[in-house]
Amino acid sequence: MKYLLLLSLGFFTLLASDAFITPSELKNSLKDKNIIIIDVADDTIYKTSHIKGAINSDVTKFINQDPQNIYSLMNSPEIIQKELRLLGINQDSKVIIYSHNTNKGVLHSSYLAFILLFSGFDNITILDGGYMAWIFEHELLTSSIVPDAKDIGNIVVKPNKYLLVSRDKVQDNLASTLMLDARSSQMYYGTERSEKVASIGHISYSKSSFYKDKFLRDGLLRDQSELDEIYIYGYGLKSSDHVIVYADNALNASMEFYILYKHMGFKNTKLYEASLLEWGNALNLPMTRFKWE
């Protein structure tokens, strides 16, 4: 039965857009004039060493920094479009994002990818294994020289609000829609507390799905067969299923969302943007502790 389930959905996952690119594939694409390589590391790390031709992006610019934005929601479409154009992104660009393999960097890469998807831009991929994988294979193709600024891009942001879900929608679908908690199992179970979240544990009825478990220790994405085991057999997901992903905030939920939506091809996946910064601080909403669901 397990084999038949995986086999029946195997063709579906093969059709999903390739969300991750290998170092060799990137090397073979470097001469493509439409490629924009984005390094999401801190400025000092980027200036020390980066992939030749890569530009740097401060991903926090896409988050509204107003002190009243207590849920760490994204900036307005107008500001997002301005920042994406400053990166030189055009409608026909091919964007490749990578991190320097820190936990923060990995999530910054997926959050930028999410921002692009929300903006209606789909030609995105993340470098599998990040900068360390690139150095291992192509150490000579690195630089500390900051490239010239790119021309202002012409990307037009068309917000895809279908990718987001509100607190009310989550509440209305608690027991009927699969919800995945992208935080660590300790935070899900309630032996550790999420920063800035009053309640401990997880949204009731949700399941634990720590984003880091989808990667090997060297930062490479797990094989497709293993991801199928996790999502298709483990959670029983079908291509038409609706899934809600959350964490303590959208940035920390973004990699789990990206893998499901972009790599696995589950296009009915939504991100609860306010996540536990909203839900876990509204003390009248159901949270569960010390229970695996």
N, C-alpha and C positions, 0 to 999 in steps of 0.2 A: 504493500500500500504506500509506504514511504517513497519507494522508488518511482512508482507510477505518478505520485503527486509531483515530485521534482521533475520527472520527465515531461509531464504535461505542461509545466510552466517554464521549462528550460528554454524553449524557443522564444517565449515572451521576453525573458531577461536578455537574450541575445539581441533583441531589437531595441533595447534601451540605449539611449545616446551614451557614448563613452564619456563618463564624467572624470576619468583619470587618464593621464598620459604618462608613458614611461620616459625615462631620460633619453633613450635611443630614439624614440619617436619625436621627442622635442628637438633633438639635435638635427634630425633629418628635415625638420620644418623651419629651421632658423632663417632660411633665405626667403621665406614667404613674407612679402611686404605687408600683408594684412595682420600679421601676428603682433600681439602686444603681450609682453611678459611682465607680470607684476609681482614684485617682491613685497610681502606684507610685514617684513621685520621692522623693528625700530630703526630710526634713521642712522644711528651710530653703527649698528650691526650691518645694515645695508651698505654703508660707505666703506666698511672694512673689507667686505667681499660679497659679490653677488654674481649671478649668471650674466655673462656679457650681453649688453643691450637691455637688460631688465630695468624697469623704472620702479620707484618706491611709492607705496601708498600707505597713508595713515588711515587705517580702517575706521578708527573712532570718529572720523569726520562724517561718517554716514549715520552716526547715532546722534540724536538730538541731545545737546549738552546743557539744555536749560535745566536748572536745579529743580524745576517743577515736573520734569519728565522722570518721575520716580520709577517708572517701569522700563527704562532704557529702550524706548521705542525708537525706530529709525527716523531720520530727518524727513522733511517734506520732499515730494517728488521734484520740486524745482531745485532744491539744494542738491539732491542726489544727482540730477542731470548735470548741474554745473560741475560737480566734483568728477563725475565720470568723463565729461568732456575735457576737463583739465588733464586727465590721464591719456588723452588722445584717442579715446575709444570712438570709433565710427560705427555706423549701422552694419557695415560688412567686415568689421574686425573679428579676429579670432583671439580670444583672451585666454592666456595661460597664467594661472596663479600658483605661487609656491610660498612655502614658509621655510624657516630655518630650524624646523623640527621641535620647537618648544611647544608645550601644551597651548600656550597663548597664541603662538603663531599658527598652529594647525587650525584653531577655531577662527582666527582672523581670516584665514584663506577661505574657509567655508562660509563665513559671514559675508565676505565680499561677493562670493559666488551667489549666495542667496539674494543679496541686494540686486545683482544683475538679473537674476531670474525674476524677481519682483518687478524689475523695470521693463520686463518684456524682452530681454536679451538672453538668447539661449546658447550662443556659440561660446561656451565656457568649458574649460577643463582645469583640473588641479594636477600638479606634478606629483605622481605617486612616489612616496618616499622622501619628498621634499628636497631641500638643498643638499643634505647628506648623500642622498642617492645620486644626485647630479655630480658631486665631487668625486664619488667613488668611481664613476664611469668616465667623467669628462672634466677632470680637474684643471686641464689647461684652458678650458673655456669659461674661466671665471675672471673677474676684474674688480678693482677698487675704484675705477674711473666712473664717475657719474655721467651717463650719456646726456646729450643735449635734450632740452625739453621738446616734447612732441608738439606738433601743431594741435590747436584746439580741435577736438573731435566733433562729430555731428550727431552722436547718438541721441535719439528721442525717447525719453522715458514714457512708457505706457504702463502705468501701474496695474499689476495683475493681483488684485485684491482677493482673488479666489484662493491664493496661496495662504492667506491668513485666516485665523478663526478667533472669534471673540470669547470672552468669559461666558456670556450667555449661551453661545452655541456649545461650548464645552459642557456647561451645566445641563443643557437640554439633551445631550447625547452621552452622558456619563456611562450608562450601562450598555449602550448599543453600538458604540464606535470604539475601535481599538485605539487606546492611547498609550504612547511609549514615552517613558521618562528617560531622557538622555544623560542624566547625572550618574554618578557612581552608585554601585549597589548599596554602599553604606548610607549614602544620603537617601536613596529610595527607601531602604528598610527603616531608617530612622535612628541609626546609631551615630550618625554625624549630621550636623546642621548645615544647611545652605546659608551662605552669607546674605544678610539683609532680609531673611525670610523668618517670620515669627513662628509659623507652624513647622513641626518636624514630621518627616515621613513623605508620603506621596499623595497625589490626587487619587481619591478613591476609585477603584476599578482599573487603574492604569497598571501597565507592566514595566518591569525594569529592562532597559535596553541601552546600557552605557555605550556611548559612541566609540570609546577607545577599544572596546572589545572587538570592533570590526577591523582592527589593525594588528599587525604583528609587532614584535618588540622593536624591529628596525624601522618602523614607521610605514612599512608597505601595507597596502590594502590586502585583506585576506582574499584567497582565491574565490572565484565566483561560486564554486560548489559549496564552499563553507558559508558564504553569505546566503545562498539558497537554503542551506540547512537552518540558518538562524531565522530568516524571515518567512520563507515559504513553508517549511516543515515545522519549525519551532513555534511560530506565531500563527501558522495556518493562513497566511495572507494569499489572497487572489488578486489578480490585476485590477479588478473593479472595486476592491475594498477601499473604504474611507479610513484614513489613519490620521491621528492628531499627535504631533510631536511637541514636547515641552521640556524645559529644564528650569533652572532658576531664572534665566533670562534668554532672550532670543539668540544672542551670540553663542551661548553654551549649548543651545539646541540645534544650531545651524548645521553641524556636520552630520548628525543623525538624519536631519531633514534632507540634506543634500544627497546622502547615500541612497535613501529611499526614493526620492523624487527623480533625481538625475541619473544615478547609476543603476538602480534596480528598476526604474521605470514605473513606479507606483504613482501615477499622476493625480490620484485623489488624496495625496498626502498634503496635510496643512500644518502650518506652524502656529502654535499659540504664542503670539509675539510677547505679550505681557507676562506669560508664564507664571512662575511661583512668586515673582515680585508683586504680582497682583493677587493671585489665588491664595497663596500662603500667608498673605497679610490681611486677608478678609476673613476674619475669624468665624464667620457663619457658613463658610463653604467646607464641604467634606474632605478631610484628609485622613489617611490611614497610616498607622505606624506599627512596626513589628509584625508585618504580614506580607507574604509573597502572593501576588494575585496573578 
